[in-house]
Amino acid sequence: MAHPPTPSRSNDDEKPGHEFSELAHTVTVPALPRDTIRLAADGHTVLLPQPTSDPNDPLNWSWTKKHLVLFTIAWGALCADFTSASGAPTLFVQAEQWGITPSAANQPNAINILFGGLGGLIWVPMSSFWGRAPILFWTTIGGFIVSIGTAVSPTYECYFAMRVLTALFLTAGQTMSIAFLRDMFFVHERARKIGLWAALYIASPYLGPCLSNFVMHGTHHWPNVFWLCTGVVGLQIIFVLAFVDETWYNRDKHSYDQPIRRTGISGRLMRLTGFWQLRCHQTYFPRTWPTCKRFAKTITRPAFFLICLSYFLTFAWAIGINISTGILFAEPKAAGGYGFSNKGVGFLYFTPIGGIFFGEIFGHFFNDYLARSYIHKHKGVFQPEVRLWMIYISIIVMIPGLVLLGQALQFHLNVTAIVFGWGMHTFGLMTMSVAVTAYALDSYPTIPAELGGWINFARTFGGFSVGYFQSPWEHKVGVAVSFGTQAAIVAVAALPVLVVHIYGRRMRQRFGEIA
């Protein structure tokens, strides 16, 4: 798949003036001199950004090293939502132990979601001016410590504090993942890599309660759920120590101006812990205040803001579904629920997980098909807005999924109806998440961490707010009406996407790049 390069200054001293990097403006590939650009192994795909001759350039890393880092950041993204959603099956046992209502027992889970969004606003600027690797390493260490604190919490107040801190630390793995992806992979590879990363990321809010329900069924002891979460975060520490290296590479500097990156375990540990970054910070990394201003400016770009708005309006209901199903599945039949045991509820969570992985399989090939078809039809010209077609497909699938799920829960239809409705919704959620991320990265490729921070904020803030009104709303109007309204809001979410589809290119050109 050929993507258009845009002329830029060289980052390789061997070919001064003949390198190309990525920008968000359209360029026709055939208009460029072919002997001055580097192509992929297929002989026609333009490599964007153009790699240097430096073996330490993350674009030149081996396939194995890149994909081990990819797996690690995907697991890191999983940790945050896995631990966040795992609290739901413990509510009734905790309420009984501490003498509080289930609603009060759920409060730490709601605030956990909020801090999952707010934490990204802290870690994203830090990852830009200190480096990706040390932020991922130290926040994982912090998340591991407070996960242990959650499991051993003797009081409700202690548990509340530990849950909030868990989200604050572990959200770093979610928000910085796009930056790691952008640093290591070429433009034509990113949609598929985002899909692989998102498969774990989007599945985590369902995988957590799935396994936690099994733990509660087997032990009836809520701390065991959080020992499970501690183990998941502990694995992330092992993966980070074994595989992660600093991926930030300043392409404004020539190869001979790059600071020395020592090989071997000791050199990598220096970069992982942040000492290497501190030593060369003044001349190599962006400065702190401009980095913070750039992060704030990112959300002011209309094309990106509208896409985040659409994502906010669609992802919020995933949290609502978790709340509704968690209550209705576990409630006794006499009280209007399904009367499932924790074990039964755990098995039902395989439904959204299956929908997500079907979405990954579909998007893995269809995203590239869309881009290749557009480039072929337009004679080598690529526009980021081609990514938005996938969002329409996602919304079309999510709307009937929400309606079917609401009807099934309201009228106690066969579990098969729940399986299809829930699976359709998560299928659409998965494919939309990849499209939103790919469009943002194609449009503003120089600020991946900032994009990830705001996308994560849109996702988590919607989920946090729904947690407060979902249950009262359903009790007032019924589950079917509630989910039908959610489906209507998802349909409305297509309008910002349509505006960007029509005017996105002009918006990007008018408001320019974010430096």
C-alpha positions in Angstrom: 0.0 0.0 0.0 1.6 3.3 -1.1 1.3 6.3 1.2 2.3 9.7 0.1 5.5 11.2 1.4 5.9 14.9 2.0 9.3 16.6 1.6 11.0 17.4 4.8 14.6 18.1 6.0 16.9 15.1 6.2 17.5 13.1 9.3 20.3 10.9 7.8 23.6 12.4 7.0 24.2 10.0 4.2 21.5 11.5 2.0 21.3 15.2 2.9 18.2 16.9 1.5 16.6 13.7 0.1 14.7 12.3 3.1 11.0 12.4 3.5 8.8 12.4 6.6 5.1 12.3 7.2 2.7 15.3 7.3 -1.0 15.5 7.2 -1.3 17.0 3.7 -1.9 15.3 0.5 0.9 14.7 -2.0 0.9 12.7 -5.2 3.4 9.8 -5.0 4.4 9.7 -8.7 5.4 13.3 -8.6 8.4 12.5 -6.3 11.8 11.3 -7.6 11.8 7.6 -6.9 15.5 7.3 -6.5 15.5 9.6 -3.5 13.0 7.7 -1.3 13.1 4.4 0.5 10.5 1.7 -0.2 9.3 -1.3 1.6 10.2 -4.8 0.6 7.3 -4.9 -1.9 9.1 -2.3 -4.0 6.3 0.2 -4.3 5.2 1.1 -0.7 6.8 4.4 0.4 8.2 4.2 3.9 6.8 7.0 6.0 8.6 8.3 8.0 11.8 7.6 6.1 14.2 5.6 8.3 17.8 6.7 8.9 20.8 4.5 8.7 21.1 4.4 12.5 20.5 0.9 13.8 19.2 2.6 17.0 16.4 4.2 15.1 13.2 2.3 16.3 12.0 2.2 12.7 15.1 -0.1 12.0 14.5 -2.4 14.9 13.9 -6.1 14.1 10.4 -7.4 13.5 10.7 -9.4 16.8 11.8 -6.5 18.9 9.0 -4.3 17.6 6.3 -6.8 18.2 7.5 -7.7 21.7 7.2 -4.0 22.5 3.8 -3.9 20.8 2.6 -6.8 22.9 4.0 -5.2 26.1 2.2 -1.9 25.4 -1.0 -3.8 24.6 -0.7 -5.6 27.9 -0.1 -2.3 29.6 -3.2 -0.9 28.1 -5.1 -4.0 29.2 -4.0 -3.6 32.8 -5.9 -0.3 33.5 -9.3 -1.4 32.4 -8.9 -5.0 33.6 -8.3 -3.8 37.1 -11.0 -1.1 36.8 -13.8 -3.4 35.7 -12.8 -6.2 38.0 -14.4 -4.4 40.9 -18.0 -5.0 39.8 -18.4 -8.6 40.9 -17.2 -7.7 44.4 -19.8 -5.1 45.2 -22.4 -7.1 47.2 -19.7 -8.9 49.3 -18.0 -5.6 50.1 -21.2 -3.9 50.9 -22.0 -6.6 53.4 -18.6 -6.6 55.0 -18.4 -2.8 55.5 -22.1 -2.2 56.2 -22.7 0.1 53.3 -25.0 0.0 50.3 -24.0 -1.6 47.0 -24.2 1.9 45.5 -21.6 3.2 48.0 -19.5 0.1 47.3 -19.5 1.0 43.6 -18.3 4.6 44.2 -14.6 3.7 44.1 -15.1 2.0 40.8 -16.8 5.1 39.3 -14.0 7.4 40.5 -11.5 4.9 39.3 -12.8 5.4 35.8 -12.6 9.1 36.1 -9.0 9.1 37.2 -8.2 6.7 34.4 -9.0 9.7 32.1 -7.4 12.4 34.2 -4.2 10.4 34.7 -3.5 10.6 31.0 -3.5 14.4 31.2 -0.5 14.1 33.5 1.5 11.3 31.9 1.2 12.4 28.3 3.2 15.6 28.6 5.7 13.8 30.9 6.2 11.1 28.3 7.1 13.8 25.7 9.7 15.7 27.7 11.1 12.8 29.7 10.6 9.8 27.4 8.2 6.9 26.8 10.1 4.1 28.5 10.6 5.6 32.0 7.0 6.8 32.3 5.8 3.3 31.4 8.2 1.7 33.8 7.7 3.8 36.9 3.9 4.0 36.5 3.7 0.2 36.2 5.8 -0.1 39.4 3.4 2.4 41.1 0.4 0.5 39.8 1.7 -2.8 41.1 2.3 -1.4 44.6 -1.2 0.1 44.9 -2.7 -3.0 43.5 -1.3 -4.9 46.4 -2.7 -2.1 48.7 -6.1 -2.7 47.2 -6.0 -6.4 47.9 -5.0 -5.9 51.6 -7.2 -2.9 52.3 -8.7 -3.3 55.8 -11.3 -0.5 55.5 -13.5 1.1 52.8 -11.6 4.3 53.0 -8.3 2.6 52.3 -9.8 0.6 49.5 -11.3 3.8 47.9 -7.9 5.5 47.9 -6.1 2.5 46.5 -8.6 2.1 43.7 -8.2 5.7 42.7 -4.4 5.5 42.7 -4.5 2.3 40.7 -6.3 4.0 37.8 -4.0 7.1 38.1 -0.8 5.0 37.6 -2.0 2.3 35.2 -3.7 4.6 32.7 -0.2 5.6 31.5 0.0 2.3 29.6 -3.2 3.2 27.7 -2.5 6.8 26.8 1.1 6.3 25.6 0.6 3.3 23.5 -0.1 5.3 20.4 3.2 7.1 20.8 5.1 3.8 21.0 3.3 2.6 17.9 4.0 5.8 16.0 7.7 5.6 16.9 8.2 2.0 15.7 6.0 1.5 12.7 5.6 3.0 9.3 2.4 4.7 8.2 1.3 1.8 6.1 1.7 -0.6 9.0 -0.1 1.3 11.7 -3.8 0.5 11.1 -3.1 -3.2 11.6 -0.8 -2.7 14.6 -3.4 -0.4 16.2 -5.9 -3.2 15.6 -3.7 -5.8 17.4 -3.1 -3.4 20.3 -6.8 -2.5 20.5 -7.9 -6.1 20.6 -6.5 -6.4 24.1 -7.2 -2.8 25.1 -10.9 -2.9 24.2 -11.4 -6.5 25.5 -10.0 -5.6 29.0 -13.2 -4.1 30.5 -14.9 -7.4 29.8 -12.0 -9.8 30.5 -11.6 -8.3 34.0 -15.2 -9.0 35.2 -15.2 -12.3 33.3 -12.3 -13.7 35.3 -13.3 -11.9 38.5 -16.7 -13.6 38.4 -15.0 -16.9 38.3 -12.8 -16.0 41.2 -15.8 -14.8 43.3 -17.7 -18.0 42.4 -14.8 -20.2 43.5 -13.7 -18.3 46.7 -16.4 -15.8 47.7 -13.6 -13.7 49.0 -13.2 -10.3 47.3 -9.5 -9.6 48.0 -8.7 -12.6 45.7 -10.1 -10.6 42.8 -7.5 -7.9 43.4 -4.7 -10.4 43.9 -5.6 -11.5 40.4 -5.3 -7.9 39.3 -1.9 -7.6 41.1 -0.7 -10.7 39.1 -1.8 -9.1 35.8 0.1 -5.9 36.6 3.1 -8.0 37.9 3.3 -9.7 34.5 3.5 -6.2 32.9 6.5 -5.4 35.1 8.2 -8.5 33.7 7.3 -7.6 30.1 8.6 -4.1 30.5 11.9 -5.2 32.1 12.4 -7.9 29.4 11.3 -6.1 26.2 10.8 -2.3 26.4 13.4 0.3 25.2 13.1 4.0 24.6 11.3 4.6 21.3 11.5 8.4 21.1 13.9 9.3 18.3 14.5 13.0 17.5 14.3 13.1 13.7 15.2 16.7 13.5 18.8 15.7 14.3 21.3 14.1 12.0 22.5 10.6 12.7 25.9 11.9 14.1 24.1 14.2 16.5 22.1 11.5 18.1 23.1 10.7 21.7 24.8 7.4 22.2 22.5 4.5 23.2 24.6 1.9 24.8 23.7 -1.7 23.9 23.2 -4.5 26.4 21.1 -4.9 29.4 22.8 -2.1 31.4 22.3 0.4 28.6 18.7 -0.5 28.2 18.0 -0.3 31.9 19.5 3.2 32.0 16.9 4.2 29.3 14.1 2.3 31.0 14.6 4.0 34.4 15.1 7.4 32.8 18.7 8.2 33.7 19.8 8.3 30.0 16.9 10.7 29.2 17.9 13.0 32.1 21.5 13.1 30.9 20.6 14.2 27.4 17.4 16.0 28.1 18.5 19.6 27.4 19.6 19.0 23.8 17.4 16.1 22.7 13.9 16.2 24.3 11.2 18.8 23.9 11.1 21.4 26.7 8.5 21.1 29.4 6.3 24.2 29.0 6.0 24.0 25.2 5.1 20.3 25.6 2.3 21.1 28.0 1.0 23.9 25.6 1.1 21.5 22.7 -1.0 19.0 24.6 -3.6 21.6 25.4 -3.7 22.9 21.8 -4.3 19.4 20.4 -8.0 19.3 21.4 -8.6 22.7 19.8 -8.1 21.3 16.3 -11.7 21.0 15.0 -11.3 17.7 13.1 -9.8 15.9 16.0 -12.3 17.4 18.5 -15.2 16.3 16.5 -13.9 12.7 16.2 -13.3 12.6 20.0 -16.9 13.9 20.5 -18.2 11.1 18.3 -16.1 8.5 20.3 -17.3 10.0 23.6 -21.0 9.5 22.5 -20.5 5.9 21.5 -18.0 4.4 24.0 -19.9 5.7 27.1 -22.6 3.0 26.6 -20.1 0.2 26.9 -19.8 1.1 30.6 -23.6 1.4 30.8 -24.0 -2.1 29.4 -21.5 -3.5 32.0 -23.5 -1.9 34.8 -26.9 -3.1 33.5 -25.9 -6.6 32.7 -23.9 -7.0 36.0 -27.0 -6.1 38.0 -29.7 -7.9 35.9 -27.7 -11.1 35.4 -27.0 -11.5 39.1 -30.4 -10.3 40.5 -32.8 -13.1 41.5 -35.6 -13.9 39.1 -38.1 -12.8 41.7 -36.6 -9.4 41.7 -36.7 -9.1 37.9 -33.2 -10.4 37.1 -31.8 -13.5 35.5 -30.6 -15.2 38.6 -27.3 -16.3 37.2 -24.4 -17.3 39.5 -21.1 -15.6 39.4 -19.9 -18.5 37.2 -22.8 -18.0 34.8 -22.1 -14.3 34.6 -18.4 -15.0 33.9 -19.3 -17.2 31.0 -21.6 -14.5 29.5 -18.7 -12.1 29.4 -17.1 -14.2 26.7 -19.8 -12.7 24.4 -18.3 -9.1 24.2 -14.8 -10.6 24.1 -15.8 -12.7 21.1 -17.3 -9.6 19.4 -14.1 -7.7 19.9 -11.9 -10.4 18.3 -14.3 -10.7 15.4 -14.0 -7.0 15.0 -10.2 -7.2 15.0 -10.3 -9.9 12.3 -12.6 -7.8 10.1 -10.8 -4.5 10.6 -7.3 -6.1 10.2 -8.0 -6.5 6.5 -10.7 -4.0 5.8 -8.8 -1.0 7.0 -6.0 -1.7 4.6 -8.4 -2.5 1.8 -10.0 1.0 2.2 -6.7 2.7 2.1 -5.4 0.7 -0.9 -8.6 1.2 -2.8 -8.5 5.0 -2.2 -4.9 5.3 -3.2 -5.4 3.2 -6.4 -8.5 5.2 -7.4 -6.9 8.5 -6.8 -3.6 7.7 -8.5 -1.3 7.6 -5.5 -3.1 10.3 -3.3 -4.0 9.4 0.3 -6.3 11.3 2.6 -6.7 10.5 6.3 -10.5 10.9 5.9 -10.7 7.5 4.1 -10.3 6.0 7.6 -13.8 7.4 8.5 -15.7 4.9 6.4 -15.1 2.3 9.0 -16.8 4.5 11.6 -20.0 4.5 9.7 -19.9 0.7 9.5 -19.3 0.5 13.2 -22.2 2.7 14.0 -24.5 0.8 11.7 -23.7 -2.4 13.6 -23.8 -0.9 17.1 -27.3 0.6 16.7 -29.3 -2.6 16.3 -27.0 -4.3 18.8 -28.0 -1.8 21.5 -31.7 -2.1 20.6 -31.6 -5.9 20.6 -29.8 -5.9 23.9 -32.2 -3.5 25.5 -35.2 -5.6 24.3 -33.6 -8.8 25.5 -32.9 -7.4 29.0 -36.3 -5.8 29.3 -38.4 -8.7 28.3 -36.1 -11.5 29.5 -35.6 -12.9 26.0 -33.5 -16.0 25.5 -29.8 -15.5 26.3 -29.1 -15.9 22.6 -30.6 -12.5 22.0 -28.2 -11.0 24.6 -25.2 -12.7 23.0 -26.0 -11.3 19.5 -26.9 -7.8 20.8 -23.9 -7.5 23.0 -21.5 -9.1 20.5 -22.7 -6.7 17.8 -22.1 -3.7 20.0 -18.5 -4.7 20.9 -17.8 -5.6 17.3 -18.7 -2.0 16.3 -16.8 -0.6 19.3 -13.6 -2.4 18.3 -13.7 -1.4 14.7 -14.5 2.2 15.6 -11.7 2.5 18.1 -9.2 1.5 15.5 -10.6 3.9 12.9 -10.6 6.8 15.4 -7.0 6.2 16.4 -5.8 5.6 12.9 -7.5 8.8 11.6 -6.0 10.9 14.4 -2.5 9.5 13.9 -2.7 10.0 10.1 -3.9 13.6 10.5 -1.5 14.7 13.2 1.4 12.2 13.1 3.9 14.3 15.1 1.9 14.3 18.4 0.9 10.6 19.0 1.1 10.8 22.8 -1.1 13.9 22.9 -3.7 12.2 20.7 -3.7 9.1 22.8 -4.3 11.2 26.0 -7.3 13.0 24.6 -8.8 9.9 23.0 -8.5 8.1 26.3 -10.1 11.0 28.1 -13.1 11.0 25.8 -13.6 7.3 26.3 -13.2 7.3 30.1 -15.1 10.5 30.9 -18.1 9.2 29.0 -18.0 5.9 31.0 -17.5 7.7 34.3 -20.6 9.9 33.8 -22.8 7.0 32.7 -22.0 5.1 35.9 -23.9 7.6 37.9 -27.2 7.7 35.9 -27.5 4.4 34.2 -29.3 2.5 36.9 -31.7 5.3 38.0 -32.5 5.9 34.3 -33.4 2.3 33.7 -35.6 2.1 36.8 -37.5 5.2 35.7 -38.1 4.4 32.0 -37.2 0.7 31.6 -34.1 -1.0 30.1 -35.6 -1.1 26.6 -36.2 2.7 26.4 -32.8 3.4 28.0 -31.0 1.3 25.4 -33.1 2.6 22.6 -32.2 6.1 23.5 -28.5 5.1 23.7 -28.9 3.7 20.2 -30.3 7.0 19.0 -27.4 8.9 20.5 -25.0 6.5 18.8 -26.8 7.3 15.5 -26.3 11.1 16.2 -22.6 10.4 16.8 -22.3 9.9 13.1 -23.0 13.6 12.4 -19.6 14.9 13.7 -17.9 12.2 11.6 -19.8 13.3 8.6 -18.7 16.9 9.1 -15.1 15.8 9.4 -15.5 13.6 6.3 -16.6 16.5 4.2 -14.6 19.3 5.7 -11.7 17.5 7.5 -9.1 18.3 4.9 -9.9 22.0 4.9 -10.0 22.1 8.7 -6.6 20.6 8.9 -5.1 22.9 6.3 -6.7 26.0 7.9 -5.7 25.3 11.5 -2.4 23.7 10.5 0.0 21.4 12.2 0.6 21.3 16.0 4.3 22.0 16.6 
